[in-house]
Amino acid sequence: RKPNGETPFGPFMEVHSDFTDAYKSDLVRSLELGREVTPTFGIFGELQAAGVTGAELSASRVMVVHAWRNVSEQPLRDFPLALCDARSVEEAELIRERVSGLERYRAIHQDRHRWYWFPDMMKNEILLFKGFDSSERRYAFHSAFVHPDRPHNTAKRFSCELRVLCLLEA
């Protein structure tokens, strides 16, 4: 990413969850085999460096928390992030897919899905959401979207995301 926020990739405009129910077992297998069996975005190396074993991970509750924010000095009006309330998505609506080696879910659209977004998000605000929890089968469906009321001269989206892996006693 360039200092002004430009990137060769635009905001991701497809409703998706970054994980499936297989994420924890894929991490365990990665540690046991000594190589990534699913993209981990650096988490595998951190687990290895910390000396975490496959057995330890297998015995833990695994959560991934996303921290997402606008990095621009301007309010975020260009392609804001929307999140779907996981309680409004039923398991029968999940579509499993593999993209660039990463298994993730998409969801069949239903009018009853409850969507939320944060208008005019500022640089000093951060959005935290749980993307994965091995103790429950709910997923954080999210997507960028075109807001119909955005002014034509809106500053381009400049955002960043951090994922935190939490290992908790099961």
C-alpha positions in Angstrom: 0.0 0.0 0.0 1.3 3.5 -0.8 1.4 6.2 1.9 -1.7 7.8 0.4 -3.7 4.6 0.8 -3.7 3.6 -2.8 -3.5 -0.2 -3.5 -3.8 -2.3 -6.6 -6.9 -3.9 -5.0 -10.2 -2.1 -4.5 -12.6 -2.7 -1.6 -13.9 -6.2 -1.6 -17.6 -6.0 -2.7 -18.7 -9.6 -2.0 -20.5 -10.7 1.1 -18.3 -13.3 2.8 -16.9 -14.6 6.0 -13.1 -15.1 6.2 -13.4 -18.4 7.9 -15.3 -21.7 8.1 -15.7 -24.3 10.8 -12.5 -26.0 9.4 -10.2 -23.1 10.4 -9.1 -24.5 13.8 -8.5 -28.0 12.5 -6.5 -26.5 9.6 -4.4 -24.5 12.1 -3.8 -27.7 14.2 -2.8 -29.6 11.0 -0.5 -26.8 10.0 1.3 -27.0 13.3 1.5 -30.8 13.3 2.9 -30.8 9.7 5.2 -27.8 10.1 3.7 -26.0 7.1 0.6 -24.0 6.3 -2.3 -26.0 5.0 -4.5 -22.9 4.8 -3.4 -19.2 4.4 -3.0 -17.8 7.9 -1.7 -14.3 7.1 1.3 -14.6 9.4 -0.5 -16.4 12.3 1.1 -19.8 11.6 4.6 -18.3 12.0 3.7 -16.5 15.2 2.2 -19.7 16.7 5.4 -21.6 15.8 7.6 -18.8 17.2 5.6 -18.9 20.4 6.1 -22.6 20.7 2.4 -23.4 20.4 1.9 -27.1 19.6 -0.9 -28.7 17.6 -2.0 -30.4 20.8 -2.2 -27.1 22.7 -4.2 -25.5 19.9 -6.5 -28.5 19.7 -7.3 -28.2 23.4 -8.0 -24.5 23.2 -11.0 -22.4 22.2 -9.8 -20.4 19.2 -11.1 -17.0 18.4 -10.1 -14.4 15.7 -11.0 -10.8 16.4 -10.8 -8.3 13.6 -9.9 -4.7 14.2 -10.9 -2.5 11.3 -10.6 1.2 10.9 -10.6 4.2 8.6 -7.0 5.6 8.3 -7.9 8.7 6.4 -8.2 12.2 7.9 -11.6 12.4 6.2 -14.8 10.6 7.3 -15.2 7.2 5.5 -17.9 7.6 2.9 -16.4 5.7 0.0 -17.1 2.0 0.2 -17.9 1.7 3.9 -17.8 -1.7 5.6 -21.1 -3.4 6.4 -21.5 -6.3 8.9 -24.3 -8.9 9.0 -25.6 -9.9 12.4 -24.5 -13.6 12.6 -27.7 -14.5 14.5 -29.7 -13.7 11.4 -27.9 -16.2 9.2 -28.9 -19.8 9.3 -26.5 -22.7 8.7 -28.5 -23.9 5.6 -27.6 -20.6 3.9 -23.9 -21.1 4.0 -22.0 -21.8 0.8 -18.5 -23.2 1.3 -15.8 -22.0 -1.2 -12.1 -22.0 -1.5 -10.4 -18.8 -2.8 -6.6 -18.7 -3.1 -6.3 -21.7 -0.8 -8.4 -20.1 1.9 -11.7 -21.8 2.7 -14.4 -19.4 3.5 -18.2 -19.0 3.5 -20.6 -17.0 1.5 -24.2 -16.7 2.4 -27.4 -17.0 0.4 -29.2 -13.7 0.6 -32.3 -13.5 2.8 -34.4 -10.4 3.5 -34.3 -11.2 7.2 -30.5 -10.8 7.4 -29.8 -7.8 9.6 -27.0 -5.5 8.3 -25.2 -2.7 10.1 -22.7 -0.1 9.0 -21.0 2.9 10.7 -21.6 6.2 8.8 -18.8 8.7 8.5 -16.4 6.5 10.5 -13.4 8.7 11.6 -9.8 7.8 12.0 -10.1 7.7 15.8 -12.8 5.0 15.7 -12.2 1.3 15.4 -14.6 -1.5 14.7 -14.0 -4.8 16.5 -15.8 -7.9 15.4 -15.4 -11.6 16.0 -14.6 -13.4 12.7 -14.2 -16.9 14.1 -14.9 -18.8 17.3 -14.3 -22.5 17.5 -17.0 -22.8 20.3 -19.9 -21.6 18.0 -20.9 -21.9 14.4 -21.6 -18.2 13.7 -19.6 -16.2 11.2 -19.0 -12.5 10.6 -20.3 -11.9 7.1 -19.2 -8.5 5.8 -18.6 -6.5 2.7 -17.8 -3.1 1.4 -20.7 -1.4 -0.4 -21.4 1.6 -2.5 -23.4 4.1 -0.4 -26.0 5.7 -2.6 -25.8 9.1 -0.9 -22.1 9.6 -1.0 -21.0 12.9 -2.6 -19.1 12.6 -5.9 -16.0 14.3 -4.5 -15.7 11.8 -1.6 -12.1 10.9 -0.5 -11.1 7.4 -1.5 -11.4 4.7 1.1 -8.1 4.3 3.1 -8.6 1.6 5.7 -6.7 -1.1 7.5 -7.5 -4.4 9.3 -5.7 -6.4 11.9 -6.6 -9.9 13.0 -5.9 -11.1 16.5 -5.8 -14.8 17.3 -7.0 -15.6 20.8 -6.3 -19.0 22.5 -8.6 -19.5 25.5 -9.1 -22.4 27.9 -11.8 -24.7 26.4 
